[in-house]
Amino acid sequence: MSNVQSKIDNFVEYFNKTIEVINTIEVESNYDFLRQALFVNIIDTLSKTIIDDTNDKNTRFTNTIERFGNWKDCNKINLIHLLRILDLISSPDIKGLRDFCFEQKKKWKIGSPISISTDPDFDTIKSMWTDNISVPGFKKFRLEYLTHKYLLYKFRCFLAHESRKPGYGLAFPEDDYPFFHQVGWRDGSTTWELCYPTLFFKKITKTILDNFKTYYLTNNINPYDNFEYGTYWIGQLNT
């Protein structure tokens, strides 16, 4: 076994163990976001080891999800968020898109969770979108903001910087894939809430780790080379 292969095995074994430890942590259901935060921390860490990738955290994270997550729906447009965008704009240029989205919404079954696999493909929406449309609240709106890989990054930011998950969706421990469902409020109003369950975080983190191992072995990469180690907490002092 080469020295690089040994390093790869040690690196991957460490994170496999970390994933299992996170999975055994017992918390109250309202605090399960703590386990989600630990899973996305692993994804963040692994994302640093992609060759020649950007230093932009958003792009690096979403690239990792798309390239290594085996998530077939990561580039789909979430209809909940797209419908909200359509609420904010009145351009006649997207009447076809508006009609399409409302027809899709009619298929939703009240009282049942709806898998994100039913969300429309990016290219389908792109073909009906007009790039010069101004969306209130955005300096420059991009359809990519509504993809699930980007929404997962936004979820990650809530976890990392606000110690909470976004939205008001409720998932059960056995749920293992993203979905959305309707929530009723005391004033009689309803909202559709997007859910990314904790078990989904575990599964995609494990998938990413397994695919990174193949990536390291194929390219003869020592993943430890992407991190600084030493006595001093200020990395430049360890040279």
Order of alpha helices (4+ residues) and beta strands (2+ residues): alpha-alpha-alpha-alpha-alpha-beta-alpha-alpha-beta-beta-alpha
